[in-house]
Amino acid sequence: MKPKKNKIKKLKKYHKWPALIISFILIYYAVSGILMNHRKLISGMDVSRKLLPKNYKYDNWNQAALKGNLQLSKDSIFLYGNIGVWLADSTYSEFIDFNNGFPKGMDNRKIFDLHLSSNGNLYAATLFGLYCFNLELEQWQKFSLDVDIERFVSVLSHDNWIIAMNRSYVFRALDEGIHSKFEKLELKAPSGYKNDVGLFETMWQIHSGEIFGLPGKLFVDFMGILVLALSVTGIIYFFFPRIIKRRKRKQKQIFRLVSLNKFSLKWHNKIGAWFIVFLVILVLTGMFLRPPLLIPIANTRIPAIKFTHLDQINPWYDDLRDLIYNKENGQYILAGYNGLYQLKTLKSVPVLYNSQPPVSVMGINVFEKFNEQSYLIGSFSGLFLWSPDGNEVYDFISGKPYQGATKGMPFGSYAITGILEFNDKYQIIDYNQGVLSLGDTEHFPEMPEIILDNSPMSLWNLSLEIHTGRIFEFLLSSFYILLVPLVGIISIIVIISGYLIWLRRKRKKH
């Protein structure tokens, strides 16, 4: 009997104390995860950056505050990005809020592209739809389009056509401003197409439940509630026996505490036993969404899981990232999740270029024409000058030829989130450092108070910072990156040890 008792004692040791440590962490993981699963629902809710740690306050237009600029005239410049759209003069002494018409909330004014057509119509590709500026009403007006993914990533024009793209389809219409009638186009499968997806994306969708659509997301929400229940009941069972012992000395009426303690233990055991498989999957998939475990799966592709949200008829579902039209040869260059493609027309078969610039798994953030032969490609891997015809890739900042990816973090020296262009001169935008001047370009002005005061953090983004552990960077420095894998490993130990304790006790009863 002693060996069995010793085993149970060891299991209790592995379960009790680690569980107490991570229970409080798992509570905010569960809450933030549930919020992240419903971005549209909470898009109107923001949190003042003044209430957050210092590193979350904007400094020099960092944290993707800016993505790009659009020059209307010598004295009128649009700046856009996570701060929405602002109109500035050439000296940046005056800024005008140009977000009238967008719904309330910073997520609703998250701008990925801004375009002024030759007909003078202004279009915006945003997180939650495609907009055009109504000159008569002086406000943005949203197009009603047949989409299940509202995130629009690109808008451009050529001849008399306006072309917009979300993550799955291309939309084309005659350039008539708010009266434009868009046609929905599904791009053809690229040559050599295989119905496979990124392992990172698969892990992400399993973790969020999106792999099974709305029912899957609701099930993961339910799992989040169960994690809350496990954490709370575990905390109760840890502390209440001690409280009960103390009160026994003072009074005999402790039935309520005893009942609550028994109730907590009963459901703590049942929830853990019934849902152990789902809990382990939830933890494991979450661990692989952050470095260092992200690194080995970042560029791995696997077949799309049949009968899931990933198994789509549309070969470009949730894969489109950006689009450019080359006037010189009358062709398009398409940026997809898997690379850059050549398109003769929107109805032709996309062909993958032999030469590919490095793009972070986080996605492409800059795709601009540099000259007739070259393009600027920016992501968290850095900023590169890419010549598709010459099969050449250069690091735009250092000017040196790209030597290939190095082992380690899937990020470069600069985490590029955007670029500013003024009279053929460029300033890069780094996620952490903000706007950085290149060569003899003038220093970009600091963020004015009017923008700072009107740019809180969306509740969804705050939930993401909490869920990834980045919120603790001000305490842990770069070691915060280990928080997710450590919590994941401890959670697995706690889940399995708790199940084994429950199993042994159940066998003993029988």
C-alpha positions in Angstrom: 0.0 0.0 0.0 2.8 2.4 0.7 4.1 2.6 -2.9 0.6 3.6 -4.0 0.3 6.2 -1.3 3.7 7.6 -2.2 2.6 7.9 -5.8 -0.5 9.8 -4.9 1.5 12.1 -2.7 3.9 12.8 -5.6 1.0 13.4 -7.9 -0.6 15.8 -5.4 2.7 17.6 -5.2 2.9 18.0 -8.9 -0.7 19.1 -9.1 -1.3 21.3 -6.0 1.5 23.8 -5.9 2.0 24.4 -9.7 -1.8 24.7 -10.0 -2.0 27.4 -7.4 0.7 29.4 -9.1 -0.8 29.3 -12.6 -4.5 29.4 -11.6 -4.4 33.2 -11.4 -2.6 33.5 -14.7 -5.1 31.1 -16.4 -8.0 33.3 -15.3 -6.8 36.2 -17.3 -5.8 33.9 -20.2 -9.4 32.6 -20.3 -11.0 36.0 -20.1 -8.7 37.5 -22.7 -9.1 34.5 -25.0 -12.9 34.7 -24.9 -12.7 38.4 -25.8 -10.3 37.8 -28.7 -12.7 35.3 -30.2 -15.3 38.1 -30.7 -13.4 41.0 -32.2 -16.3 42.5 -34.1 -18.6 42.3 -31.0 -16.1 44.3 -28.9 -14.7 46.6 -31.7 -16.4 49.6 -30.2 -14.6 49.3 -26.8 -11.3 50.9 -26.1 -8.9 51.4 -23.2 -7.0 54.6 -22.5 -3.2 54.1 -23.0 -2.7 56.2 -19.9 -3.9 53.3 -17.8 -1.4 50.9 -19.4 2.3 50.3 -18.8 4.6 53.0 -20.3 5.7 50.8 -23.2 2.1 51.0 -24.5 2.1 54.7 -24.9 2.8 55.9 -28.5 6.3 57.2 -29.0 7.5 58.4 -32.4 4.5 56.9 -34.2 5.5 53.3 -33.1 3.3 50.2 -32.5 1.9 50.4 -36.1 0.3 53.8 -35.4 1.3 54.7 -39.0 1.2 52.4 -42.0 1.7 55.0 -44.8 0.9 58.4 -46.2 -1.0 59.7 -49.2 0.0 63.2 -50.6 -3.0 65.1 -52.0 -1.0 68.3 -52.7 2.0 70.2 -51.6 0.2 71.3 -48.4 -2.2 68.4 -47.8 -1.0 64.9 -46.7 -3.1 62.0 -45.4 -1.5 59.8 -42.7 -3.1 56.5 -41.9 -2.7 53.3 -39.9 -3.9 52.1 -36.6 -4.7 55.7 -35.6 -7.2 56.0 -38.5 -6.9 58.7 -41.1 -5.6 62.2 -40.3 -5.1 65.2 -42.7 -1.9 67.2 -42.1 -0.3 70.2 -43.7 3.2 70.1 -45.1 4.8 71.5 -41.9 2.8 69.0 -39.7 1.7 71.9 -37.5 -2.0 71.2 -38.0 -3.8 67.9 -37.9 -7.5 67.3 -38.8 -9.4 64.2 -37.7 -10.6 62.6 -40.9 -12.4 59.6 -39.3 -16.0 60.8 -39.5 -18.2 58.0 -40.6 -16.2 55.1 -39.2 -18.0 53.4 -36.3 -16.9 54.1 -32.8 -13.7 52.2 -31.6 -10.1 52.1 -32.7 -10.6 48.7 -34.4 -13.1 50.2 -36.7 -10.6 52.8 -37.9 -7.7 50.4 -38.5 -6.6 51.3 -42.0 -4.6 49.0 -44.3 -4.7 51.0 -47.5 -5.8 54.4 -48.6 -6.2 55.3 -52.3 -7.1 58.4 -54.3 -8.3 57.5 -57.8 -7.8 59.6 -60.9 -11.4 60.6 -60.7 -10.8 62.1 -57.3 -12.6 59.5 -55.2 -11.0 58.5 -51.9 -11.2 54.8 -50.8 -10.1 53.1 -47.6 -9.4 49.4 -47.0 -10.1 48.7 -43.3 -10.3 45.9 -40.8 -14.1 45.8 -41.1 -14.8 46.7 -44.7 -14.2 48.8 -47.7 -15.1 52.5 -47.5 -15.4 55.5 -49.8 -15.4 59.1 -48.6 -18.7 60.9 -49.3 -17.8 64.5 -50.3 -21.4 65.7 -49.9 -21.9 64.3 -46.4 -18.1 64.8 -45.5 -17.9 61.3 -44.0 -16.8 57.8 -44.8 -19.4 55.4 -46.2 -19.2 51.6 -46.2 -19.9 49.5 -49.2 -22.3 46.6 -48.7 -20.4 43.6 -50.2 -20.9 39.9 -50.1 -18.0 38.9 -47.8 -17.6 36.6 -44.8 -14.1 38.1 -44.1 -14.5 41.9 -43.8 -10.8 42.6 -43.6 -9.8 44.5 -46.8 -6.1 44.7 -47.4 -5.7 46.6 -50.7 -7.4 49.1 -52.9 -6.0 50.5 -56.2 -7.2 51.8 -59.6 -6.2 51.8 -63.3 -7.9 53.2 -66.3 -11.5 53.8 -65.0 -11.6 50.8 -62.7 -11.3 50.6 -58.9 -10.0 47.3 -57.6 -10.2 46.3 -53.9 -9.1 43.1 -52.2 -10.0 41.4 -49.0 -8.3 38.3 -47.6 -10.2 36.0 -50.0 -11.6 37.8 -53.1 -10.9 40.6 -55.5 -13.7 43.2 -56.1 -13.8 45.3 -59.3 -16.1 48.3 -60.2 -16.1 51.3 -62.4 -14.7 54.2 -60.4 -17.9 56.0 -59.4 -17.1 56.8 -55.8 -19.9 55.9 -53.3 -22.0 54.8 -56.3 -19.5 52.1 -57.4 -21.0 48.7 -58.0 -18.5 46.0 -57.2 -18.2 42.7 -59.0 -16.8 39.8 -56.8 -14.0 37.8 -58.5 -12.5 34.5 -57.3 -8.9 34.2 -58.5 -7.9 31.0 -60.2 -5.7 28.5 -58.4 -2.0 29.1 -59.0 0.0 26.7 -61.1 1.1 23.7 -59.0 -1.6 24.4 -56.4 -2.0 22.0 -53.5 -4.8 22.3 -51.0 -2.4 22.8 -48.1 -2.2 25.4 -45.4 0.3 26.7 -42.9 0.8 24.7 -39.8 0.8 28.0 -37.9 -2.6 28.9 -39.3 -3.9 25.5 -38.5 -2.7 25.7 -34.9 -4.2 29.2 -34.7 -7.6 28.1 -35.9 -7.7 25.0 -33.7 -6.8 27.2 -30.7 -9.5 29.7 -31.4 -12.0 27.1 -32.6 -12.4 28.9 -35.9 -11.4 25.7 -37.7 -15.1 24.7 -37.2 -16.6 28.1 -37.8 -18.9 29.8 -35.3 -19.8 26.5 -33.4 -16.1 25.9 -32.9 -15.4 29.4 -31.6 -18.4 29.0 -29.2 -17.0 25.7 -28.0 -13.6 27.2 -27.3 -15.5 30.0 -25.4 -17.1 27.2 -23.4 -13.6 25.8 -22.7 -12.5 29.2 -21.6 -15.4 29.2 -19.1 -14.3 25.8 -17.9 -10.7 26.9 -17.4 -12.1 29.8 -15.3 -14.2 27.2 -13.3 -11.2 24.9 -12.8 -9.0 27.8 -11.6 -11.6 29.3 -9.2 -12.7 25.9 -7.8 -9.0 24.9 -7.4 -8.2 28.1 -5.5 -11.3 27.5 -3.3 -10.2 24.0 -2.5 -6.7 25.1 -1.7 -7.6 27.8 0.8 -10.9 26.7 2.3 -9.8 23.7 4.3 -7.4 26.0 6.2 -10.1 28.6 6.7 -12.5 25.8 8.0 -9.9 24.6 10.5 -9.4 28.1 11.9 -13.1 28.7 12.2 -13.7 25.4 14.0 -11.9 26.8 16.9 -14.1 29.9 17.0 -17.5 28.6 15.9 -19.4 25.4 14.9 -21.5 26.9 12.1 -19.3 26.2 9.2 -21.7 24.2 7.0 -21.7 26.7 4.2 -18.0 26.7 3.9 -17.8 22.9 4.0 -20.6 22.6 1.3 -18.9 25.1 -1.0 -15.6 23.3 -0.5 -17.2 19.9 -1.4 -19.0 21.4 -4.3 -15.8 23.0 -5.7 -13.9 19.7 -5.4 -16.6 17.7 -7.0 -16.9 19.9 -10.1 -13.2 20.6 -10.3 -12.6 16.8 -10.6 -15.5 16.2 -13.1 -14.6 19.1 -15.4 -10.9 18.1 -15.4 -11.7 14.5 -16.1 -14.5 15.0 -18.8 -12.6 17.6 -20.8 -9.0 16.5 -20.4 -8.4 15.9 -24.1 -9.8 19.3 -25.1 -7.8 21.1 -22.4 -4.5 19.5 -23.5 -5.2 20.4 -27.1 -6.1 24.0 -26.1 -2.9 24.4 -24.2 -0.6 22.7 -26.7 -1.9 24.7 -29.7 -1.5 27.9 -27.7 2.1 27.1 -26.9 3.0 26.8 -30.6 1.6 30.3 -31.5 4.4 32.1 -29.8 8.2 31.9 -30.0 10.2 29.9 -29.3 7.9 27.0 -30.3 6.6 29.1 -33.2 10.0 29.0 -35.0 10.0 25.3 -36.1 6.4 25.5 -37.5 6.5 29.0 -39.0 7.1 27.9 -42.6 5.7 24.4 -42.4 2.7 23.5 -44.5 0.3 20.6 -44.1 -2.8 19.4 -46.1 -6.0 21.2 -45.1 -8.0 19.2 -42.6 -11.0 17.8 -44.4 -14.5 19.1 -43.5 -13.1 22.0 -41.5 -13.1 25.8 -42.1 -9.6 25.4 -43.6 -10.8 23.0 -46.4 -12.2 25.7 -48.8 -13.2 25.5 -52.4 -11.7 28.9 -53.0 -7.9 28.3 -53.4 -7.2 31.8 -52.0 -9.5 31.8 -49.0 -7.9 34.0 -46.3 -4.6 33.9 -48.2 -4.6 37.2 -50.1 -2.4 40.0 -48.7 -1.8 42.8 -51.2 -2.0 43.7 -54.9 -0.1 46.0 -57.3 -0.8 47.0 -60.9 2.3 47.5 -63.1 1.4 50.1 -65.7 4.6 49.4 -67.7 3.6 45.8 -68.6 -0.1 45.9 -67.8 0.1 43.1 -65.3 -0.6 42.6 -61.6 1.7 41.3 -58.8 -0.2 39.5 -56.1 1.1 39.0 -52.6 -0.3 35.9 -51.0 0.3 34.0 -47.8 2.8 31.7 -49.7 4.6 34.3 -51.8 4.4 36.7 -54.7 2.7 35.9 -57.9 2.5 37.3 -61.5 -1.0 37.9 -62.9 -1.5 38.9 -66.5 -5.2 39.7 -65.8 -7.5 39.1 -62.8 -8.9 36.1 -64.6 -5.6 34.4 -65.5 -3.7 31.8 -63.6 -1.3 33.3 -61.0 2.3 32.2 -61.5 4.7 32.1 -58.5 7.9 34.1 -59.1 11.2 32.1 -58.9 12.7 34.9 -56.8 11.0 35.5 -53.5 11.9 38.2 -50.9 11.7 37.2 -47.2 8.4 37.9 -45.6 7.6 37.2 -41.9 5.0 34.7 -40.9 3.2 37.7 -39.4 2.5 38.9 -43.0 3.5 41.5 -45.5 3.1 45.2 -44.3 4.8 47.1 -47.2 4.3 46.4 -50.9 5.2 49.5 -52.9 6.6 50.1 -56.4 10.1 51.5 -56.2 10.9 51.9 -59.9 10.1 50.2 -63.2 11.9 47.0 -62.2 11.9 46.9 -58.4 9.5 46.8 -55.5 9.8 47.5 -51.8 8.7 44.5 -49.6 8.4 45.1 -45.9 7.4 42.9 -42.9 8.7 42.0 -39.5 11.6 40.3 -41.4 12.8 43.7 -42.5 12.6 45.9 -45.7 13.9 44.6 -49.0 14.2 45.8 -52.5 13.0 43.0 -54.9 13.6 42.8 -58.6 11.4 39.9 -59.9 12.8 39.9 -63.4 16.4 40.0 -62.3 15.9 37.5 -59.5 17.6 40.0 -57.1 16.8 40.8 -53.5 18.6 43.5 -51.5 18.3 44.6 -47.9 17.0 48.1 -48.5 18.4 49.6 -45.3 21.9 48.2 -45.5 22.1 48.1 -49.3 23.6 44.6 -49.2 22.3 41.5 -51.2 20.1 39.3 -49.2 22.0 36.2 -48.1 19.1 34.1 -47.0 17.4 33.6 -43.7 19.4 32.9 -40.5 18.4 30.5 -37.8 16.5 31.9 -34.7 13.7 34.3 -34.3 11.4 34.8 -37.3 12.0 38.5 -37.2 14.7 40.8 -38.7 16.7 43.7 -37.3 13.7 46.0 -38.1 10.1 45.0 -37.6 8.7 47.0 -40.5 5.0 48.0 -40.2 4.9 50.7 -42.9 6.7 53.3 -45.0 6.4 57.0 -45.7 7.3 58.5 -49.1 7.9 62.1 -49.8 9.3 63.2 -53.2 11.0 59.8 -53.8 12.5 59.9 -50.4 11.6 57.2 -47.8 11.2 56.9 -44.1 10.6 53.5 -42.6 8.3 52.7 -39.7 9.5 50.1 -37.2 7.0 48.6 -34.8 9.2 49.4 -31.7 11.2 52.4 -32.8 8.6 54.2 -34.9 9.5 56.5 -37.8 13.2 56.3 -38.8 14.8 58.5 -41.4 16.9 57.1 -44.2 19.8 59.1 -45.7 19.2 62.8 -45.9 15.5 62.7 -45.2 14.3 65.2 -42.6 13.3 64.0 -39.1 9.6 63.2 -38.9 7.7 65.3 -36.3 6.5 63.8 -33.0 2.9 62.7 -32.5 0.8 65.7 -31.7 -1.4 65.7 -28.5 -4.6 65.8 -30.6 -3.8 62.4 -32.0 -2.4 60.9 -28.8 -5.6 62.0 -26.9 -7.8 60.4 -29.6 -5.9 57.1 -30.0 -6.6 54.7 -27.2 -6.0 50.9 -27.5 -8.8 48.7 -28.6 -10.0 46.2 -26.1 -9.2 43.4 -28.5 -5.6 44.5 -28.8 -5.3 44.8 -25.1 -6.6 41.2 -24.8 -4.0 40.1 -27.3 -1.2 41.7 -25.3 -2.5 40.0 -22.2 -3.0 36.6 -23.9 0.5 36.6 -25.4 2.2 37.8 -22.2 3.6 40.9 -23.8 1.8 43.0 -21.1 4.5 41.8 -18.7 7.4 43.0 -20.8 7.9 46.0 -18.5 8.5 43.6 -15.6 10.3 40.7 -17.4 12.0 42.5 -20.2 12.6 40.1 -23.2 12.1 37.1 -20.9 8.3 37.6 -21.2 8.6 35.5 -24.3 9.1 32.5 -22.2 5.8 33.1 -20.2 3.5 31.3 -22.7 5.6 28.1 -23.1 6.3 27.9 -19.3 2.6 28.3 -18.4 1.8 25.8 -21.1 4.2 23.2 -19.8 3.0 23.7 -16.2 -0.6 23.5 -17.3 0.0 20.2 -19.0 1.6 18.8 -15.9 -1.2 20.0 -13.7 -3.9 18.7 -16.0 -2.4 15.2 -16.4 -1.4 14.9 -12.7 -4.9 15.9 -11.6 -6.5 13.4 -14.0 -4.3 10.6 -12.6 -5.2 11.5 -9.0 -8.9 11.4 -10.0 -8.5 8.1 -11.8 -6.7 6.4 -8.9 -9.3 7.6 -6.4 -12.1 6.4 -8.7 -10.5 2.9 -9.0 -10.1 2.8 -5.3 -13.8 3.4 -4.8 -14.8 0.6 -7.1 
